[in-house]
Amino acid sequence: MIVTGAQFTSVRGDIEANVRAMAALVRQAGGRGARVVVFAELAATGYEPALIHRDASLWLTEDDARLEPVREACRATGAVAVVGGPVRTATGRPAVTSLVIGPDGGLLARYDKTHLHGRENEVFAAGSAPGRFTLDGVRFALATCYDNRFPEIAEQAAADGCQVYLASSVLNTENDSFEKVYPVRARDNGLHVVLGNAVGASEEGECRGGSAVWAPDGTIIADAGTAAPGLALAELPL
């Protein structure tokens, strides 16, 4: 199975442009055989908590028509896309959500970020349920950015029989997670780890790209580099 960490520079608050960019990357990755394409945290709007808090028109729904270009790309390529965005909840706040769009364009899974960080606590509702889905007999786990600082998230994924851990993140140039978090989660739990990171400026600062795939021994086997857009494609022996 080929998996992909995908990156691009989100346009602040421009869902149409960002969805168009994601759809193009799904088609590009799918054309190279990818079955799973993972995007950054809040990729549909950009990582812009203050703007999301002010403008509820940026909040998505699970069946939001604005995501249709990504659904079409998934149907055309047979790929799964993990799309990050602010998605409405029953609390009156959005969550920091990963919507997993399946090969048929339907919703395969939803994961709401469990561990919110800093300003996120004022804007978003925290999730409580683990993110899981199965594709081609392979079990996947979902985690979002700050979640990955908590070892128990990956430990539970391994205990649940997951083989691949999908991390949607926004990591700025100062962040040490590339060295101290993702390879450790892979090595300590025997998981393939796939990172989709942001690149360019956001409320988090300047982000470095570096979307990547780590093998279960903690070695990096694919890296999208620091230019946007980019793909880190790796064929996993699953």
C-alpha positions, 0 to 999 in steps of 0.5 A: 500500500502506498501512503502519502503525507501531502503539503501545500500553503493554505490560503488564509480563510479561502476554503475554495482555493484550499480544497482545489489545492487538496483535490489536485494533490489527491489526483497527483498522489492517486496517479502515482498509486497512493491509497491514502493522502494525509493533509495538515491540521485545518488545511481547509482554512489554514491554521487560523484559530482567531479568524475561525473564531470570528467567522462561523462561515468557515465552519464545515459540516461532515457533508459540506458541499465545499469539499466536493472537489476532494470527493471527486478526486477520491472517486476518480483515483480510488484514494482516501483523503484525510482532510483537516478543517474546523467542523461543527459540533453540537457544543456550538463550537467547531472541532479541529477535525480530520474528515476521512473521505473514502474512495467512493467519496463518502465519509469513512471516519471522523476524528476530532482533536483530543488535546487542544493547545493554547488559543485552541482551547478558547475556540474549539471543542475537544474530541473524546473518541479515538479516530480509526478506519480500515482500508484494504484490511489495514487498520489506521489511527488518526491523531492531530498535532499536539495529540502526538505529544501524548504517548498514550495516543499511539500506544492505544492505536497499537493496542487496537491493532492499528498498523499505520498512524496518520498525523495531521499537524501544523509544525513551525520551523522551531518545532522539534517533533520531527526528531523527538516525536514522530520517529519515537512514536513509530519506534516505540509502538511498531507503527508506520507514521505518516505526517501531513504538515503545513508549509508557509505562514499561519497563526502558528508562524512560519511552517517548514513542510517536511511532510514525511513517512517513518518506518516502524523502526523510526527511520524516515523513508519518505520526505516531501521537503520544504517546498510547497506543494509536495508529497512524501510517498512511501510503499508500505509492506502491509 
